[in-house]
Amino acid sequence: MSLLVVGSVAFDAIETPFGKADRILGGAATYFSVAASYFTHVSLVGIVGEDFTEKDAAVFKGRRIDTTGLERAPGKTFFWAGRYSENMNERTTLATELNVFAEFKPLLPEPYRKSEYIFLANIDPTLQRSVLHQVTRRPKVVALDTMNYWIERTPEELRETLRHTHILMINDAETRQLSNEHNLLRAARHIFKLGPKVLVIKRGEYGAMMVHSRHAFTVPAFPLEQVHDPTGAGDSFAGGFMGYLASAGRVNEAELRRAMVYGSVMGSYTVEKFGLDRLRSLKRSEIHQRARHFSKLTQFTL
Amino acid sequence: MSLLVVGSVAFDAIETPFGKADRILGGAATYFSVAASYFTHVSLVGIVGEDFTEKDAAVFKGRRIDTTGLERAPGKTFFWAGRYSENMNERTTLATELNVFAEFKPLLPEPYRKSEYIFLANIDPTLQRSVLHQVTRRPKVVALDTMNYWIERTPEELRETLRHTHILMINDAETRQLSNEHNLLRAARHIFKLGPKVLVIKRGEYGAMMVHSRHAFTVPAFPLEQVHDPTGAGDSFAGGFMGYLASAGRVNEAELRRAMVYGSVMGSYTVEKFGLDRLRSLKRSEIHQRARHFSKLTQFTL
């Protein structure tokens, strides 16, 4: 099934206790696409500047990623710099240079307009909605990520976009902020009134929780002895989740649970090395192996 | 199988966003005993003062709890007062009056000395060790809880006691403090060198994780719409865990996992009401029902 992602492609400068990178490829749509491409064909919509070279684009090559929708504009590519604390629990943004991303107006190439699975990565909710207006067929699944900035600054626009969203995929702080409710089950109930039928809460080192109607499902983070760089973990999770779901072609309880597991698998691999280093070099056998490890980590009989 | 617990019996004053109690029965050994008694026979060792009435003792009556080892001493019972923050994430201790607990010297009645399952609740590690010296038969399982106070103040005594401990059951902050290691897998490896073969890490609203040799197992906290009072959750977890394990009579991977689930079941019930109100009124059918809910919450097929 066709999976469309719209979001940022960026250069990141990252500092963690394990090392430093001055300028490596990143961005939500990048992590998402690479993760999802292990499961299905991905159509990418984003924008890069003149500093984005063939070498940078190589990450998409040889994968099931269509980059027809990756616009090249005069100027520089979106740049983000951040530093993680000793325990990786906190990160400080040192620089955000929107560059060409400031003028980003997502435009879907004709073949993308029939996409059945759509992931709207964290961008202006008005732009997210403009993507949905370009789709000519009712999509099976629209999933959306957002952040505190949009929750605070453009609450009305976000609400309007949420009305057209099936799956909201945010972290616990965002869940609490959006619903003004600390308890996650009550927060979920509030969010269901805004449109989404499924809430996927990303909880970092504690894993992820999915809530829909009256059911909840949790998956832990994979215990790793070393996390080198948490950047992109959430977007890799989203890529694994949506990639798996699109490949399954059905949306039911069992498939959503598997999507949660494959999302967690992809997130757990991403943090093992810097940037996309681990994610881009994965073998399919490693993905299945870790999914089985998630089984061992969580399964019991009564 | 016989299960021995040594720890505090106390009166608590508790303030949470859901209410206030000036003086209700509490203490680690109390929560532990009541939780464990749903699974097996419990032998309790603790100390109370003259203010501990028949009405207070009623919580132990009609259950499989032997209180021969509950000493009555001149003076007042241990008293603790605490207040939880709006989100229940933090608690402030307002008062700690040791009273008779300051002179507590655990003495095991003769029939207790053959206990095969032993839980040493959070008390002075020297006293914890004195309990083990009184046991005449090599116990099957010695589990231990401790806290920052002992980790900081009596590290050598704690180390000596840990040498005789099979299962260490502490929270994540204590795990990190004891091992001087933030990563929980590496922390576990450090702790295994001190004696314990199994580490059970209690993570509050995020559930619990068990690590032993090269395996890990996680169980989430049960998602509840309202948590009224977190007091005693960890001790109820320990009671469910050890009670189940003693009732199973075997210690293997499958039983340890079930113990994690039943521990989580008991902890999740405790927080639903103030103090022991919910825990003491449970039906066995409710315990099994929630264990099945834990299955639904975590299980998936690949």
Chai-1 contact restraints between the chains, C-beta under 6 A:
chainA,res_idxA,chainB,res_idxB,connection_type,confidence,min_distance_angstrom,max_distance_angstrom,comment,restraint_id
A,N87,B,H182,contact,1.0,0.0,6.0,A-B,restraint_1
A,H182,B,N87,contact,1.0,0.0,6.0,A-B,restraint_2
A,L185,B,P223,contact,1.0,0.0,6.0,A-B,restraint_3
A,L185,B,E225,contact,1.0,0.0,6.0,A-B,restraint_4
A,R186,B,E225,contact,1.0,0.0,6.0,A-B,restraint_5
A,Y206,B,Y206,contact,1.0,0.0,6.0,A-B,restraint_6
A,A216,B,P223,contact,1.0,0.0,6.0,A-B,restraint_7
A,A216,B,L297,contact,1.0,0.0,6.0,A-B,restraint_8
A,T218,B,P220,contact,1.0,0.0,6.0,A-B,restraint_9
A,T218,B,L297,contact,1.0,0.0,6.0,A-B,restraint_10
A,P220,B,T218,contact,1.0,0.0,6.0,A-B,restraint_11
A,P223,B,L185,contact,1.0,0.0,6.0,A-B,restraint_12
A,P223,B,A216,contact,1.0,0.0,6.0,A-B,restraint_13
A,E225,B,L185,contact,1.0,0.0,6.0,A-B,restraint_14
A,E225,B,R186,contact,1.0,0.0,6.0,A-B,restraint_15
A,R257,B,F300,contact,1.0,0.0,6.0,A-B,restraint_16
A,V261,B,F300,contact,1.0,0.0,6.0,A-B,restraint_17
A,A291,B,L302,contact,1.0,0.0,6.0,A-B,restraint_18
A,L297,B,A216,contact,1.0,0.0,6.0,A-B,restraint_19
A,L297,B,T218,contact,1.0,0.0,6.0,A-B,restraint_20
A,T298,B,T298,contact,1.0,0.0,6.0,A-B,restraint_21
A,F300,B,R257,contact,1.0,0.0,6.0,A-B,restraint_22
A,F300,B,V261,contact,1.0,0.0,6.0,A-B,restraint_23
A,L302,B,A291,contact,1.0,0.0,6.0,A-B,restraint_24
